[in-house]
Amino acid sequence: MSKKEKINPSLDEDVLIKDVEKHQIILYNDDVNTFQHVIETLVKVCKHTYQQAEQCAYIVHFSGKCVVKTGSLEELVPICSALLDAGLSAEIS
């Protein structure tokens, strides 16, 4: 074992990590909404920058779907509802 591979036991620490299940909002492509509407909605609802929202809109357009937000279920439910209320097609997975 080389010196680089040795572990210094004095640096080992026990860390308690809270296991929080992460969920994601997936936005789906549709033939109804304009790019501008999708971008403006992502900026307003998901707090994206304009550039982030624009990139997501293009990913959705060309790939059919895009993850637009991750977090806890409690955090994502109202965001997903707001996207649906704006006429976008989205779900939490």
Phi and psi restraints in degrees (value plus and minus 20) as a CYANA .aco file:
   2 SER   PHI     -99.9   -59.9
   2 SER   PSI     149.5   189.5
   3 LYS   PHI     -83.2   -43.2
   3 LYS   PSI     -52.3   -12.3
   4 LYS   PHI     -88.2   -48.2
   4 LYS   PSI     -46.6    -6.6
   5 GLU   PHI    -106.8   -66.8
   5 GLU   PSI     -32.7     7.3
   6 LYS   PHI     -90.8   -50.8
   6 LYS   PSI     123.4   163.4
   7 ILE   PHI    -121.8   -81.8
   7 ILE   PSI     114.3   154.3
   8 ASN   PHI    -111.9   -71.9
   8 ASN   PSI      85.5   125.5
   9 PRO   PHI     -80.5   -40.5
   9 PRO   PSI     -44.3    -4.3
  10 SER   PHI     -91.3   -51.3
  10 SER   PSI     -36.3     3.7
  11 LEU   PHI    -113.3   -73.3
  11 LEU   PSI     -30.2     9.8
  12 ASP   PHI     -89.6   -49.6
  12 ASP   PSI     116.1   156.1
  13 GLU   PHI    -154.6  -114.6
  13 GLU   PSI     127.5   167.5
  14 ASP   PHI    -106.8   -66.8
  14 ASP   PSI     109.8   149.8
  15 VAL   PHI    -143.9  -103.9
  15 VAL   PSI     109.4   149.4
  16 LEU   PHI    -115.1   -75.1
  16 LEU   PSI      99.3   139.3
  17 ILE   PHI    -133.9   -93.9
  17 ILE   PSI     105.2   145.2
  18 LYS   PHI     -99.3   -59.3
  18 LYS   PSI     100.1   140.1
  19 ASP   PHI    -103.1   -63.1
  19 ASP   PSI      82.4   122.4
  20 VAL   PHI    -124.4   -84.4
  20 VAL   PSI     103.6   143.6
  21 GLU   PHI     -91.0   -51.0
  21 GLU   PSI     105.3   145.3
  22 LYS   PHI    -114.5   -74.5
  22 LYS   PSI     117.5   157.5
  23 HIS   PHI    -139.1   -99.1
  23 HIS   PSI     149.5   189.5
  24 GLN   PHI    -161.8  -121.8
  24 GLN   PSI     128.0   168.0
  25 ILE   PHI    -115.1   -75.1
  25 ILE   PSI     106.0   146.0
  26 ILE   PHI    -127.6   -87.6
  26 ILE   PSI     105.5   145.5
  27 LEU   PHI    -118.2   -78.2
  27 LEU   PSI     112.6   152.6
  28 TYR   PHI    -128.7   -88.7
  28 TYR   PSI     132.3   172.3
  29 ASN   PHI     -91.4   -51.4
  29 ASN   PSI     128.8   168.8
  30 ASP   PHI    -164.9  -124.9
  30 ASP   PSI     150.8   190.8
  31 ASP   PHI    -122.1   -82.1
  31 ASP   PSI      -3.5    36.5
  32 VAL   PHI    -127.4   -87.4
  32 VAL   PSI     -68.6   -28.6
  33 ASN   PHI    -105.7   -65.7
  33 ASN   PSI     124.0   164.0
  34 THR   PHI    -101.0   -61.0
  34 THR   PSI     140.8   180.8
  35 PHE   PHI     -76.8   -36.8
  35 PHE   PSI     -63.9   -23.9
  36 GLN   PHI     -81.4   -41.4
  36 GLN   PSI     -61.7   -21.7
  37 HIS   PHI     -84.3   -44.3
  37 HIS   PSI     -64.2   -24.2
  38 VAL   PHI     -82.0   -42.0
  38 VAL   PSI     -66.9   -26.9
  39 ILE   PHI     -81.3   -41.3
  39 ILE   PSI     -69.4   -29.4
  40 GLU   PHI     -81.4   -41.4
  40 GLU   PSI     -57.8   -17.8
  41 THR   PHI     -88.6   -48.6
  41 THR   PSI     -62.2   -22.2
  42 LEU   PHI     -84.7   -44.7
  42 LEU   PSI     -57.2   -17.2
  43 VAL   PHI     -85.1   -45.1
  43 VAL   PSI     -66.1   -26.1
  44 LYS   PHI     -91.5   -51.5
  44 LYS   PSI     -67.9   -27.9
  45 VAL   PHI    -106.5   -66.5
  45 VAL   PSI     -65.0   -25.0
  46 CYS   PHI    -113.4   -73.4
  46 CYS   PSI     -24.1    15.9
  47 LYS   PHI      42.7    82.7
  47 LYS   PSI      13.0    53.0
  48 HIS   PHI     -95.3   -55.3
  48 HIS   PSI     135.7   175.7
  49 THR   PHI     -92.6   -52.6
  49 THR   PSI     146.0   186.0
  50 TYR   PHI     -80.2   -40.2
  50 TYR   PSI     -61.7   -21.7
  51 GLN   PHI     -84.8   -44.8
  51 GLN   PSI     -62.1   -22.1
  52 GLN   PHI     -80.6   -40.6
  52 GLN   PSI     -65.9   -25.9
  53 ALA   PHI     -83.7   -43.7
  53 ALA   PSI     -60.1   -20.1
  54 GLU   PHI     -84.3   -44.3
  54 GLU   PSI     -62.9   -22.9
  55 GLN   PHI     -82.7   -42.7
  55 GLN   PSI     -63.5   -23.5
  56 CYS   PHI     -81.6   -41.6
  56 CYS   PSI     -61.4   -21.4
  57 ALA   PHI     -81.2   -41.2
  57 ALA   PSI     -61.4   -21.4
  58 TYR   PHI     -89.6   -49.6
  58 TYR   PSI     -59.1   -19.1
  59 ILE   PHI     -81.7   -41.7
  59 ILE   PSI     -64.9   -24.9
  60 VAL   PHI     -81.0   -41.0
  60 VAL   PSI     -63.5   -23.5
  61 HIS   PHI     -82.9   -42.9
  61 HIS   PSI     -64.9   -24.9
  62 PHE   PHI    -109.7   -69.7
  62 PHE   PSI     -46.9    -6.9
  63 SER   PHI    -125.3   -85.3
  63 SER   PSI     -35.6     4.4
  64 GLY   PHI      75.0   115.0
  64 GLY   PSI     -39.3     0.7
  65 LYS   PHI    -183.5  -143.5
  65 LYS   PSI     143.7   183.7
  66 CYS   PHI    -179.7  -139.7
  66 CYS   PSI     118.7   158.7
  67 VAL   PHI     -96.7   -56.7
  67 VAL   PSI     101.4   141.4
  68 VAL   PHI    -128.3   -88.3
  68 VAL   PSI     -33.3     6.7
  69 LYS   PHI    -181.9  -141.9
  69 LYS   PSI     120.9   160.9
  70 THR   PHI    -144.9  -104.9
  70 THR   PSI     134.5   174.5
  71 GLY   PHI     140.8   180.8
  71 GLY   PSI    -186.1  -146.1
  72 SER   PHI     -95.8   -55.8
  72 SER   PSI     138.3   178.3
  73 LEU   PHI     -79.5   -39.5
  73 LEU   PSI     -61.2   -21.2
  74 GLU   PHI     -81.7   -41.7
  74 GLU   PSI     -56.1   -16.1
  75 GLU   PHI     -93.9   -53.9
  75 GLU   PSI     -56.7   -16.7
  76 LEU   PHI    -104.4   -64.4
  76 LEU   PSI     -46.7    -6.7
  77 VAL   PHI     -76.8   -36.8
  77 VAL   PSI     -70.4   -30.4
  78 PRO   PHI     -87.2   -47.2
  78 PRO   PSI     -51.0   -11.0
  79 ILE   PHI     -87.7   -47.7
  79 ILE   PSI     -66.3   -26.3
  80 CYS   PHI     -82.4   -42.4
  80 CYS   PSI     -60.7   -20.7
  81 SER   PHI     -80.7   -40.7
  81 SER   PSI     -60.1   -20.1
  82 ALA   PHI     -86.8   -46.8
  82 ALA   PSI     -57.3   -17.3
  83 LEU   PHI     -84.1   -44.1
  83 LEU   PSI     -62.8   -22.8
  84 LEU   PHI     -85.2   -45.2
  84 LEU   PSI     -61.2   -21.2
  85 ASP   PHI     -81.9   -41.9
  85 ASP   PSI     -48.7    -8.7
  86 ALA   PHI    -103.1   -63.1
  86 ALA   PSI     -18.3    21.7
  87 GLY   PHI      71.1   111.1
  87 GLY   PSI     -13.6    26.4
  88 LEU   PHI    -106.5   -66.5
  88 LEU   PSI     140.8   180.8
  89 SER   PHI    -123.6   -83.6
  89 SER   PSI      92.5   132.5
  90 ALA   PHI    -167.8  -127.8
  90 ALA   PSI     138.6   178.6
  91 GLU   PHI    -170.7  -130.7
  91 GLU   PSI     141.1   181.1
  92 ILE   PHI    -120.2   -80.2
  92 ILE   PSI     112.7   152.7
